[in-house]
């Protein structure tokens, strides 16, 4: 199991947000691209990157413009960017996103 996972729910449509490209980047230290996946039919990416990430600050970027265009929805945010800190390399970091055309929210899930 990888260190990072995510789940995107489209709250305006009341369903999972499938087909959203998600990129994981390390922004602290020697900044680097870590992984790139796409949400599945359930809006999930269960394995994003390797098992065990070094401590540091990471960025999850969700390409929401393409998703909203595909669903015929006018939206304000072309992408959602979430910075978070990995403090324990052995821990799992689940970062859910609740998405709508004009707002989003996130939290550390389990």
Jmol script that loads the backbone (N, CA, C; Angstrom):
load data "model"
ATOM      1  N   UNK A   1       0.843  -1.175   0.000  1.00  0.00           N
ATOM      2  CA  UNK A   1       0.000   0.000   0.000  1.00  0.00           C
ATOM      3  C   UNK A   1       0.890   1.241   0.000  1.00  0.00           C
ATOM      4  N   UNK A   2       0.519   2.218  -0.804  1.00  0.00           N
ATOM      5  CA  UNK A   2       1.314   3.441  -0.859  1.00  0.00           C
ATOM      6  C   UNK A   2       1.013   4.322   0.348  1.00  0.00           C
ATOM      7  N   UNK A   3       1.808   5.331   0.513  1.00  0.00           N
ATOM      8  CA  UNK A   3       1.664   6.244   1.640  1.00  0.00           C
ATOM      9  C   UNK A   3       0.470   7.172   1.469  1.00  0.00           C
ATOM     10  N   UNK A   4       0.115   7.520   0.219  1.00  0.00           N
ATOM     11  CA  UNK A   4      -0.920   8.520  -0.046  1.00  0.00           C
ATOM     12  C   UNK A   4      -2.068   7.904  -0.838  1.00  0.00           C
ATOM     13  N   UNK A   5      -3.283   8.275  -0.442  1.00  0.00           N
ATOM     14  CA  UNK A   5      -4.481   7.928  -1.209  1.00  0.00           C
ATOM     15  C   UNK A   5      -5.419   9.126  -1.175  1.00  0.00           C
ATOM     16  N   UNK A   6      -6.419   9.124  -2.066  1.00  0.00           N
ATOM     17  CA  UNK A   6      -7.384  10.214  -2.101  1.00  0.00           C
ATOM     18  C   UNK A   6      -8.730   9.686  -2.579  1.00  0.00           C
ATOM     19  N   UNK A   7      -9.750  10.478  -2.350  1.00  0.00           N
ATOM     20  CA  UNK A   7     -11.106  10.159  -2.770  1.00  0.00           C
ATOM     21  C   UNK A   7     -11.780  11.487  -3.083  1.00  0.00           C
ATOM     22  N   UNK A   8     -12.309  11.636  -4.299  1.00  0.00           N
ATOM     23  CA  UNK A   8     -12.942  12.889  -4.703  1.00  0.00           C
ATOM     24  C   UNK A   8     -14.429  12.642  -4.913  1.00  0.00           C
ATOM     25  N   UNK A   9     -15.239  13.409  -4.188  1.00  0.00           N
ATOM     26  CA  UNK A   9     -16.687  13.326  -4.326  1.00  0.00           C
ATOM     27  C   UNK A   9     -17.201  14.653  -4.879  1.00  0.00           C
ATOM     28  N   UNK A  10     -18.020  14.590  -5.924  1.00  0.00           N
ATOM     29  CA  UNK A  10     -18.636  15.775  -6.514  1.00  0.00           C
ATOM     30  C   UNK A  10     -19.935  16.025  -5.756  1.00  0.00           C
ATOM     31  N   UNK A  11     -19.910  16.979  -4.836  1.00  0.00           N
ATOM     32  CA  UNK A  11     -21.080  17.220  -3.994  1.00  0.00           C
ATOM     33  C   UNK A  11     -22.219  17.886  -4.757  1.00  0.00           C
ATOM     34  N   UNK A  12     -21.933  18.532  -5.882  1.00  0.00           N
ATOM     35  CA  UNK A  12     -22.998  19.166  -6.663  1.00  0.00           C
ATOM     36  C   UNK A  12     -23.816  18.137  -7.436  1.00  0.00           C
ATOM     37  N   UNK A  13     -23.201  17.013  -7.771  1.00  0.00           N
ATOM     38  CA  UNK A  13     -23.895  15.959  -8.507  1.00  0.00           C
ATOM     39  C   UNK A  13     -24.244  14.777  -7.611  1.00  0.00           C
ATOM     40  N   UNK A  14     -23.684  14.756  -6.415  1.00  0.00           N
ATOM     41  CA  UNK A  14     -23.955  13.673  -5.483  1.00  0.00           C
ATOM     42  C   UNK A  14     -23.381  12.345  -5.913  1.00  0.00           C
ATOM     43  N   UNK A  15     -22.144  12.390  -6.479  1.00  0.00           N
ATOM     44  CA  UNK A  15     -21.528  11.153  -6.944  1.00  0.00           C
ATOM     45  C   UNK A  15     -20.007  11.276  -6.918  1.00  0.00           C
ATOM     46  N   UNK A  16     -19.311  10.148  -7.049  1.00  0.00           N
ATOM     47  CA  UNK A  16     -17.849  10.205  -7.131  1.00  0.00           C
ATOM     48  C   UNK A  16     -17.402  10.967  -8.375  1.00  0.00           C
ATOM     49  N   UNK A  17     -16.264  11.624  -8.279  1.00  0.00           N
ATOM     50  CA  UNK A  17     -15.690  12.359  -9.407  1.00  0.00           C
ATOM     51  C   UNK A  17     -14.649  11.472 -10.078  1.00  0.00           C
ATOM     52  N   UNK A  18     -15.059  10.793 -11.130  1.00  0.00           N
ATOM     53  CA  UNK A  18     -14.163   9.862 -11.826  1.00  0.00           C
ATOM     54  C   UNK A  18     -13.373  10.576 -12.917  1.00  0.00           C
ATOM     55  N   UNK A  19     -12.212  10.030 -13.228  1.00  0.00           N
ATOM     56  CA  UNK A  19     -11.407  10.538 -14.338  1.00  0.00           C
ATOM     57  C   UNK A  19     -10.656  11.826 -14.069  1.00  0.00           C
ATOM     58  N   UNK A  20     -10.439  12.172 -12.821  1.00  0.00           N
ATOM     59  CA  UNK A  20      -9.656  13.373 -12.505  1.00  0.00           C
ATOM     60  C   UNK A  20      -8.185  12.981 -12.363  1.00  0.00           C
ATOM     61  N   UNK A  21      -7.336  13.651 -13.128  1.00  0.00           N
ATOM     62  CA  UNK A  21      -5.891  13.427 -13.020  1.00  0.00           C
ATOM     63  C   UNK A  21      -5.398  14.029 -11.706  1.00  0.00           C
ATOM     64  N   UNK A  22      -4.584  13.245 -10.981  1.00  0.00           N
ATOM     65  CA  UNK A  22      -4.049  13.672  -9.685  1.00  0.00           C
ATOM     66  C   UNK A  22      -2.532  13.510  -9.735  1.00  0.00           C
ATOM     67  N   UNK A  23      -1.840  14.571  -9.376  1.00  0.00           N
ATOM     68  CA  UNK A  23      -0.379  14.530  -9.371  1.00  0.00           C
ATOM     69  C   UNK A  23       0.126  14.762  -7.950  1.00  0.00           C
ATOM     70  N   UNK A  24       1.108  13.973  -7.535  1.00  0.00           N
ATOM     71  CA  UNK A  24       1.768  14.127  -6.236  1.00  0.00           C
ATOM     72  C   UNK A  24       3.183  14.626  -6.477  1.00  0.00           C
ATOM     73  N   UNK A  25       3.528  15.735  -5.823  1.00  0.00           N
ATOM     74  CA  UNK A  25       4.837  16.358  -5.977  1.00  0.00           C
ATOM     75  C   UNK A  25       5.430  16.634  -4.603  1.00  0.00           C
ATOM     76  N   UNK A  26       6.706  16.359  -4.448  1.00  0.00           N
ATOM     77  CA  UNK A  26       7.403  16.769  -3.226  1.00  0.00           C
ATOM     78  C   UNK A  26       7.890  18.184  -3.451  1.00  0.00           C
ATOM     79  N   UNK A  27       7.530  19.110  -2.550  1.00  0.00           N
ATOM     80  CA  UNK A  27       7.916  20.506  -2.741  1.00  0.00           C
ATOM     81  C   UNK A  27       9.020  20.945  -1.792  1.00  0.00           C
ATOM     82  N   UNK A  28       9.290  20.178  -0.737  1.00  0.00           N
ATOM     83  CA  UNK A  28      10.398  20.516   0.161  1.00  0.00           C
ATOM     84  C   UNK A  28      11.615  19.691  -0.224  1.00  0.00           C
ATOM     85  N   UNK A  29      12.759  20.170   0.194  1.00  0.00           N
ATOM     86  CA  UNK A  29      13.989  19.455  -0.167  1.00  0.00           C
ATOM     87  C   UNK A  29      14.215  19.536  -1.659  1.00  0.00           C
ATOM     88  N   UNK A  30      14.655  18.432  -2.262  1.00  0.00           N
ATOM     89  CA  UNK A  30      14.857  18.438  -3.714  1.00  0.00           C
ATOM     90  C   UNK A  30      13.510  18.217  -4.416  1.00  0.00           C
ATOM     91  N   UNK A  31      12.724  19.272  -4.572  1.00  0.00           N
ATOM     92  CA  UNK A  31      11.392  19.166  -5.170  1.00  0.00           C
ATOM     93  C   UNK A  31      11.382  18.223  -6.362  1.00  0.00           C
ATOM     94  N   UNK A  32      10.372  17.335  -6.399  1.00  0.00           N
ATOM     95  CA  UNK A  32      10.346  16.344  -7.467  1.00  0.00           C
ATOM     96  C   UNK A  32       8.942  15.782  -7.660  1.00  0.00           C
ATOM     97  N   UNK A  33       8.659  15.399  -8.887  1.00  0.00           N
ATOM     98  CA  UNK A  33       7.422  14.696  -9.201  1.00  0.00           C
ATOM     99  C   UNK A  33       7.515  13.303  -8.583  1.00  0.00           C
ATOM    100  N   UNK A  34       6.457  12.887  -7.873  1.00  0.00           N
ATOM    101  CA  UNK A  34       6.468  11.587  -7.204  1.00  0.00           C
ATOM    102  C   UNK A  34       5.558  10.591  -7.919  1.00  0.00           C
ATOM    103  N   UNK A  35       4.342  11.013  -8.261  1.00  0.00           N
ATOM    104  CA  UNK A  35       3.394  10.077  -8.873  1.00  0.00           C
ATOM    105  C   UNK A  35       2.286  10.828  -9.596  1.00  0.00           C
ATOM    106  N   UNK A  36       1.621  10.108 -10.496  1.00  0.00           N
ATOM    107  CA  UNK A  36       0.509  10.660 -11.261  1.00  0.00           C
ATOM    108  C   UNK A  36      -0.482   9.527 -11.497  1.00  0.00           C
ATOM    109  N   UNK A  37      -1.723   9.724 -11.113  1.00  0.00           N
ATOM    110  CA  UNK A  37      -2.777   8.723 -11.312  1.00  0.00           C
ATOM    111  C   UNK A  37      -4.068   9.438 -11.681  1.00  0.00           C
ATOM    112  N   UNK A  38      -5.110   8.659 -11.944  1.00  0.00           N
ATOM    113  CA  UNK A  38      -6.428   9.193 -12.274  1.00  0.00           C
ATOM    114  C   UNK A  38      -7.463   8.530 -11.382  1.00  0.00           C
ATOM    115  N   UNK A  39      -8.426   9.326 -10.905  1.00  0.00           N
ATOM    116  CA  UNK A  39      -9.459   8.747 -10.052  1.00  0.00           C
ATOM    117  C   UNK A  39     -10.267   7.707 -10.827  1.00  0.00           C
ATOM    118  N   UNK A  40     -10.631   6.627 -10.130  1.00  0.00           N
ATOM    119  CA  UNK A  40     -11.395   5.551 -10.760  1.00  0.00           C
ATOM    120  C   UNK A  40     -12.897   5.861 -10.736  1.00  0.00           C
ATOM    121  N   UNK A  41     -13.722   4.898 -11.108  1.00  0.00           N
ATOM    122  CA  UNK A  41     -15.179   5.101 -11.170  1.00  0.00           C
ATOM    123  C   UNK A  41     -15.776   5.487  -9.826  1.00  0.00           C
ATOM    124  N   UNK A  42     -15.085   5.129  -8.752  1.00  0.00           N
ATOM    125  CA  UNK A  42     -15.545   5.471  -7.413  1.00  0.00           C
ATOM    126  C   UNK A  42     -14.901   6.764  -6.908  1.00  0.00           C
ATOM    127  N   UNK A  43     -14.172   7.479  -7.780  1.00  0.00           N
ATOM    128  CA  UNK A  43     -13.525   8.735  -7.404  1.00  0.00           C
ATOM    129  C   UNK A  43     -12.277   8.551  -6.563  1.00  0.00           C
ATOM    130  N   UNK A  44     -11.719   7.342  -6.569  1.00  0.00           N
ATOM    131  CA  UNK A  44     -10.595   7.026  -5.681  1.00  0.00           C
ATOM    132  C   UNK A  44      -9.281   6.815  -6.439  1.00  0.00           C
ATOM    133  N   UNK A  45      -8.214   7.156  -5.743  1.00  0.00           N
ATOM    134  CA  UNK A  45      -6.872   6.713  -6.098  1.00  0.00           C
ATOM    135  C   UNK A  45      -6.350   6.060  -4.833  1.00  0.00           C
ATOM    136  N   UNK A  46      -6.283   4.741  -4.839  1.00  0.00           N
ATOM    137  CA  UNK A  46      -5.895   4.005  -3.642  1.00  0.00           C
ATOM    138  C   UNK A  46      -4.407   3.936  -3.425  1.00  0.00           C
ATOM    139  N   UNK A  47      -3.641   3.981  -4.498  1.00  0.00           N
ATOM    140  CA  UNK A  47      -2.182   3.910  -4.406  1.00  0.00           C
ATOM    141  C   UNK A  47      -1.583   5.041  -5.219  1.00  0.00           C
ATOM    142  N   UNK A  48      -1.145   6.077  -4.528  1.00  0.00           N
ATOM    143  CA  UNK A  48      -0.544   7.219  -5.203  1.00  0.00           C
ATOM    144  C   UNK A  48       0.883   7.363  -4.694  1.00  0.00           C
ATOM    145  N   UNK A  49       1.798   6.857  -5.460  1.00  0.00           N
ATOM    146  CA  UNK A  49       3.202   6.942  -5.074  1.00  0.00           C
ATOM    147  C   UNK A  49       3.661   5.719  -4.314  1.00  0.00           C
ATOM    148  N   UNK A  50       4.883   5.781  -3.848  1.00  0.00           N
ATOM    149  CA  UNK A  50       5.498   4.618  -3.204  1.00  0.00           C
ATOM    150  C   UNK A  50       5.026   4.410  -1.769  1.00  0.00           C
ATOM    151  N   UNK A  51       5.388   3.269  -1.246  1.00  0.00           N
ATOM    152  CA  UNK A  51       5.174   3.013   0.180  1.00  0.00           C
ATOM    153  C   UNK A  51       6.312   3.695   0.923  1.00  0.00           C
ATOM    154  N   UNK A  52       5.983   4.579   1.838  1.00  0.00           N
ATOM    155  CA  UNK A  52       6.996   5.283   2.610  1.00  0.00           C
ATOM    156  C   UNK A  52       7.555   6.479   1.873  1.00  0.00           C
ATOM    157  N   UNK A  53       7.118   7.660   2.239  1.00  0.00           N
ATOM    158  CA  UNK A  53       7.667   8.895   1.687  1.00  0.00           C
ATOM    159  C   UNK A  53       8.552   9.558   2.733  1.00  0.00           C
ATOM    160  N   UNK A  54       9.640  10.180   2.323  1.00  0.00           N
ATOM    161  CA  UNK A  54      10.471  10.906   3.286  1.00  0.00           C
ATOM    162  C   UNK A  54       9.673  12.063   3.887  1.00  0.00           C
ATOM    163  N   UNK A  55       9.932  12.415   5.129  1.00  0.00           N
ATOM    164  CA  UNK A  55       9.250  13.568   5.710  1.00  0.00           C
ATOM    165  C   UNK A  55       9.462  14.804   4.846  1.00  0.00           C
ATOM    166  N   UNK A  56       8.452  15.645   4.821  1.00  0.00           N
ATOM    167  CA  UNK A  56       8.536  16.878   4.047  1.00  0.00           C
ATOM    168  C   UNK A  56       7.163  17.370   3.651  1.00  0.00           C
ATOM    169  N   UNK A  57       7.138  18.411   2.854  1.00  0.00           N
ATOM    170  CA  UNK A  57       5.903  19.001   2.359  1.00  0.00           C
ATOM    171  C   UNK A  57       5.632  18.488   0.950  1.00  0.00           C
ATOM    172  N   UNK A  58       4.399  18.090   0.720  1.00  0.00           N
ATOM    173  CA  UNK A  58       3.973  17.533  -0.560  1.00  0.00           C
ATOM    174  C   UNK A  58       2.782  18.312  -1.096  1.00  0.00           C
ATOM    175  N   UNK A  59       2.576  18.213  -2.395  1.00  0.00           N
ATOM    176  CA  UNK A  59       1.485  18.899  -3.072  1.00  0.00           C
ATOM    177  C   UNK A  59       0.682  17.886  -3.880  1.00  0.00           C
ATOM    178  N   UNK A  60      -0.622  17.869  -3.650  1.00  0.00           N
ATOM    179  CA  UNK A  60      -1.541  17.108  -4.500  1.00  0.00           C
ATOM    180  C   UNK A  60      -2.229  18.106  -5.412  1.00  0.00           C
ATOM    181  N   UNK A  61      -2.184  17.863  -6.729  1.00  0.00           N
ATOM    182  CA  UNK A  61      -2.837  18.728  -7.698  1.00  0.00           C
ATOM    183  C   UNK A  61      -3.896  17.917  -8.430  1.00  0.00           C
ATOM    184  N   UNK A  62      -5.138  18.384  -8.369  1.00  0.00           N
ATOM    185  CA  UNK A  62      -6.278  17.729  -9.002  1.00  0.00           C
ATOM    186  C   UNK A  62      -6.678  18.557 -10.216  1.00  0.00           C
ATOM    187  N   UNK A  63      -6.659  17.966 -11.409  1.00  0.00           N
ATOM    188  CA  UNK A  63      -6.993  18.664 -12.651  1.00  0.00           C
ATOM    189  C   UNK A  63      -8.517  18.680 -12.815  1.00  0.00           C
ATOM    190  N   UNK A  64      -9.159  19.638 -12.161  1.00  0.00           N
ATOM    191  CA  UNK A  64     -10.624  19.674 -12.141  1.00  0.00           C
ATOM    192  C   UNK A  64     -11.241  20.290 -13.394  1.00  0.00           C
ATOM    193  N   UNK A  65     -10.505  21.119 -14.132  1.00  0.00           N
ATOM    194  CA  UNK A  65     -11.070  21.759 -15.326  1.00  0.00           C
ATOM    195  C   UNK A  65     -11.558  20.727 -16.335  1.00  0.00           C
ATOM    196  N   UNK A  66     -10.749  19.713 -16.578  1.00  0.00           N
ATOM    197  CA  UNK A  66     -11.120  18.681 -17.545  1.00  0.00           C
ATOM    198  C   UNK A  66     -12.352  17.906 -17.070  1.00  0.00           C
ATOM    199  N   UNK A  67     -12.415  17.625 -15.766  1.00  0.00           N
ATOM    200  CA  UNK A  67     -13.570  16.912 -15.211  1.00  0.00           C
ATOM    201  C   UNK A  67     -14.847  17.733 -15.395  1.00  0.00           C
ATOM    202  N   UNK A  68     -14.805  19.006 -15.009  1.00  0.00           N
ATOM    203  CA  UNK A  68     -15.997  19.839 -15.135  1.00  0.00           C
ATOM    204  C   UNK A  68     -16.394  20.046 -16.591  1.00  0.00           C
ATOM    205  N   UNK A  69     -15.432  20.191 -17.487  1.00  0.00           N
ATOM    206  CA  UNK A  69     -15.748  20.322 -18.913  1.00  0.00           C
ATOM    207  C   UNK A  69     -16.443  19.054 -19.419  1.00  0.00           C
ATOM    208  N   UNK A  70     -15.950  17.897 -19.009  1.00  0.00           N
ATOM    209  CA  UNK A  70     -16.533  16.628 -19.435  1.00  0.00           C
ATOM    210  C   UNK A  70     -17.962  16.453 -18.928  1.00  0.00           C
ATOM    211  N   UNK A  71     -18.259  17.022 -17.762  1.00  0.00           N
ATOM    212  CA  UNK A  71     -19.600  16.895 -17.200  1.00  0.00           C
ATOM    213  C   UNK A  71     -20.499  18.067 -17.599  1.00  0.00           C
ATOM    214  N   UNK A  72     -19.971  18.967 -18.429  1.00  0.00           N
ATOM    215  CA  UNK A  72     -20.765  20.103 -18.892  1.00  0.00           C
ATOM    216  C   UNK A  72     -21.065  21.108 -17.797  1.00  0.00           C
ATOM    217  N   UNK A  73     -20.131  21.281 -16.872  1.00  0.00           N
ATOM    218  CA  UNK A  73     -20.330  22.153 -15.718  1.00  0.00           C
ATOM    219  C   UNK A  73     -19.399  23.348 -15.787  1.00  0.00           C
ATOM    220  N   UNK A  74     -19.955  24.550 -15.667  1.00  0.00           N
ATOM    221  CA  UNK A  74     -19.134  25.753 -15.565  1.00  0.00           C
ATOM    222  C   UNK A  74     -18.594  25.798 -14.140  1.00  0.00           C
ATOM    223  N   UNK A  75     -17.281  25.984 -14.006  1.00  0.00           N
ATOM    224  CA  UNK A  75     -16.663  25.937 -12.683  1.00  0.00           C
ATOM    225  C   UNK A  75     -15.643  27.058 -12.522  1.00  0.00           C
ATOM    226  N   UNK A  76     -15.345  27.386 -11.288  1.00  0.00           N
ATOM    227  CA  UNK A  76     -14.437  28.473 -10.942  1.00  0.00           C
ATOM    228  C   UNK A  76     -12.981  28.035 -10.835  1.00  0.00           C
ATOM    229  N   UNK A  77     -12.740  26.827 -10.323  1.00  0.00           N
ATOM    230  CA  UNK A  77     -11.380  26.357 -10.068  1.00  0.00           C
ATOM    231  C   UNK A  77     -10.906  25.409 -11.166  1.00  0.00           C
ATOM    232  N   UNK A  78      -9.881  25.771 -11.946  1.00  0.00           N
ATOM    233  CA  UNK A  78      -9.365  24.865 -12.966  1.00  0.00           C
ATOM    234  C   UNK A  78      -8.554  23.715 -12.375  1.00  0.00           C
ATOM    235  N   UNK A  79      -8.081  23.905 -11.154  1.00  0.00           N
ATOM    236  CA  UNK A  79      -7.398  22.840 -10.444  1.00  0.00           C
ATOM    237  C   UNK A  79      -7.512  23.090  -8.951  1.00  0.00           C
ATOM    238  N   UNK A  80      -7.357  22.026  -8.203  1.00  0.00           N
ATOM    239  CA  UNK A  80      -7.348  22.109  -6.744  1.00  0.00           C
ATOM    240  C   UNK A  80      -5.961  21.665  -6.292  1.00  0.00           C
ATOM    241  N   UNK A  81      -5.308  22.512  -5.501  1.00  0.00           N
ATOM    242  CA  UNK A  81      -3.952  22.230  -5.018  1.00  0.00           C
ATOM    243  C   UNK A  81      -3.964  22.158  -3.497  1.00  0.00           C
ATOM    244  N   UNK A  82      -3.483  21.039  -2.975  1.00  0.00           N
ATOM    245  CA  UNK A  82      -3.480  20.833  -1.532  1.00  0.00           C
ATOM    246  C   UNK A  82      -2.067  20.494  -1.072  1.00  0.00           C
ATOM    247  N   UNK A  83      -1.525  21.341  -0.222  1.00  0.00           N
ATOM    248  CA  UNK A  83      -0.227  21.079   0.397  1.00  0.00           C
ATOM    249  C   UNK A  83      -0.458  20.350   1.706  1.00  0.00           C
ATOM    250  N   UNK A  84       0.378  19.371   2.009  1.00  0.00           N
ATOM    251  CA  UNK A  84       0.285  18.670   3.285  1.00  0.00           C
ATOM    252  C   UNK A  84       1.674  18.197   3.692  1.00  0.00           C
ATOM    253  N   UNK A  85       1.821  17.903   4.986  1.00  0.00           N
ATOM    254  CA  UNK A  85       3.112  17.509   5.530  1.00  0.00           C
ATOM    255  C   UNK A  85       3.126  16.032   5.888  1.00  0.00           C
ATOM    256  N   UNK A  86       4.155  15.349   5.439  1.00  0.00           N
ATOM    257  CA  UNK A  86       4.425  13.981   5.858  1.00  0.00           C
ATOM    258  C   UNK A  86       5.416  14.082   7.010  1.00  0.00           C
ATOM    259  N   UNK A  87       5.004  13.622   8.184  1.00  0.00           N
ATOM    260  CA  UNK A  87       5.879  13.664   9.353  1.00  0.00           C
ATOM    261  C   UNK A  87       6.348  12.276   9.767  1.00  0.00           C
ATOM    262  N   UNK A  88       5.549  11.270   9.412  1.00  0.00           N
ATOM    263  CA  UNK A  88       5.862   9.890   9.778  1.00  0.00           C
ATOM    264  C   UNK A  88       5.892   9.045   8.503  1.00  0.00           C
ATOM    265  N   UNK A  89       7.065   8.640   8.039  1.00  0.00           N
ATOM    266  CA  UNK A  89       7.167   7.878   6.791  1.00  0.00           C
ATOM    267  C   UNK A  89       6.409   6.553   6.802  1.00  0.00           C
ATOM    268  N   UNK A  90       6.106   6.028   7.980  1.00  0.00           N
ATOM    269  CA  UNK A  90       5.392   4.757   8.049  1.00  0.00           C
ATOM    270  C   UNK A  90       3.875   4.929   8.110  1.00  0.00           C
ATOM    271  N   UNK A  91       3.398   6.167   8.216  1.00  0.00           N
ATOM    272  CA  UNK A  91       1.961   6.431   8.315  1.00  0.00           C
ATOM    273  C   UNK A  91       1.314   6.471   6.932  1.00  0.00           C
ATOM    274  N   UNK A  92      -0.010   6.314   6.914  1.00  0.00           N
ATOM    275  CA  UNK A  92      -0.790   6.453   5.684  1.00  0.00           C
ATOM    276  C   UNK A  92      -1.463   7.822   5.707  1.00  0.00           C
ATOM    277  N   UNK A  93      -1.447   8.510   4.572  1.00  0.00           N
ATOM    278  CA  UNK A  93      -2.030   9.839   4.457  1.00  0.00           C
ATOM    279  C   UNK A  93      -3.151   9.780   3.414  1.00  0.00           C
ATOM    280  N   UNK A  94      -4.401   9.829   3.912  1.00  0.00           N
ATOM    281  CA  UNK A  94      -5.569   9.824   3.031  1.00  0.00           C
ATOM    282  C   UNK A  94      -6.097  11.252   2.973  1.00  0.00           C
ATOM    283  N   UNK A  95      -6.204  11.808   1.757  1.00  0.00           N
ATOM    284  CA  UNK A  95      -6.595  13.207   1.578  1.00  0.00           C
ATOM    285  C   UNK A  95      -7.853  13.261   0.710  1.00  0.00           C
ATOM    286  N   UNK A  96      -9.043  13.219   1.324  1.00  0.00           N
ATOM    287  CA  UNK A  96     -10.289  13.298   0.564  1.00  0.00           C
ATOM    288  C   UNK A  96     -10.577  14.733   0.128  1.00  0.00           C
ATOM    289  N   UNK A  97     -11.323  14.863  -0.977  1.00  0.00           N
ATOM    290  CA  UNK A  97     -11.736  16.174  -1.470  1.00  0.00           C
ATOM    291  C   UNK A  97     -13.238  16.132  -1.733  1.00  0.00           C
ATOM    292  N   UNK A  98     -13.939  17.104  -1.178  1.00  0.00           N
ATOM    293  CA  UNK A  98     -15.346  17.323  -1.483  1.00  0.00           C
ATOM    294  C   UNK A  98     -15.375  18.488  -2.464  1.00  0.00           C
ATOM    295  N   UNK A  99     -15.871  18.236  -3.663  1.00  0.00           N
ATOM    296  CA  UNK A  99     -15.725  19.153  -4.786  1.00  0.00           C
ATOM    297  C   UNK A  99     -17.078  19.641  -5.283  1.00  0.00           C
ATOM    298  N   UNK A 100     -17.154  20.922  -5.611  1.00  0.00           N
ATOM    299  CA  UNK A 100     -18.309  21.478  -6.311  1.00  0.00           C
ATOM    300  C   UNK A 100     -17.771  22.525  -7.287  1.00  0.00           C
ATOM    301  N   UNK A 101     -18.593  23.056  -8.179  1.00  0.00           N
ATOM    302  CA  UNK A 101     -18.072  23.995  -9.178  1.00  0.00           C
ATOM    303  C   UNK A 101     -17.467  25.275  -8.601  1.00  0.00           C
ATOM    304  N   UNK A 102     -17.892  25.680  -7.408  1.00  0.00           N
ATOM    305  CA  UNK A 102     -17.429  26.952  -6.871  1.00  0.00           C
ATOM    306  C   UNK A 102     -16.825  26.851  -5.475  1.00  0.00           C
ATOM    307  N   UNK A 103     -16.555  25.621  -5.034  1.00  0.00           N
ATOM    308  CA  UNK A 103     -15.947  25.433  -3.712  1.00  0.00           C
ATOM    309  C   UNK A 103     -15.360  24.036  -3.619  1.00  0.00           C
ATOM    310  N   UNK A 104     -14.456  23.872  -2.659  1.00  0.00           N
ATOM    311  CA  UNK A 104     -13.961  22.535  -2.327  1.00  0.00           C
ATOM    312  C   UNK A 104     -13.529  22.547  -0.869  1.00  0.00           C
ATOM    313  N   UNK A 105     -13.501  21.360  -0.282  1.00  0.00           N
ATOM    314  CA  UNK A 105     -12.977  21.227   1.072  1.00  0.00           C
ATOM    315  C   UNK A 105     -12.213  19.917   1.158  1.00  0.00           C
ATOM    316  N   UNK A 106     -11.352  19.845   2.150  1.00  0.00           N
ATOM    317  CA  UNK A 106     -10.532  18.665   2.325  1.00  0.00           C
ATOM    318  C   UNK A 106     -10.227  18.479   3.801  1.00  0.00           C
ATOM    319  N   UNK A 107      -9.701  17.332   4.141  1.00  0.00           N
ATOM    320  CA  UNK A 107      -9.320  17.030   5.513  1.00  0.00           C
ATOM    321  C   UNK A 107      -8.405  15.823   5.474  1.00  0.00           C
ATOM    322  N   UNK A 108      -7.773  15.541   6.593  1.00  0.00           N
ATOM    323  CA  UNK A 108      -6.980  14.301   6.660  1.00  0.00           C
ATOM    324  C   UNK A 108      -7.906  13.172   7.056  1.00  0.00           C
ATOM    325  N   UNK A 109      -8.087  12.251   6.154  1.00  0.00           N
ATOM    326  CA  UNK A 109      -8.957  11.114   6.398  1.00  0.00           C
ATOM    327  C   UNK A 109      -8.190   9.955   7.012  1.00  0.00           C
ATOM    328  N   UNK A 110      -8.859   8.828   7.045  1.00  0.00           N
ATOM    329  CA  UNK A 110      -8.229   7.637   7.618  1.00  0.00           C
ATOM    330  C   UNK A 110      -8.246   6.493   6.630  1.00  0.00           C
TER     331      UNK A 110
END
end "model"
wireframe off; spacefill off
backbone 0.3
color backbone group
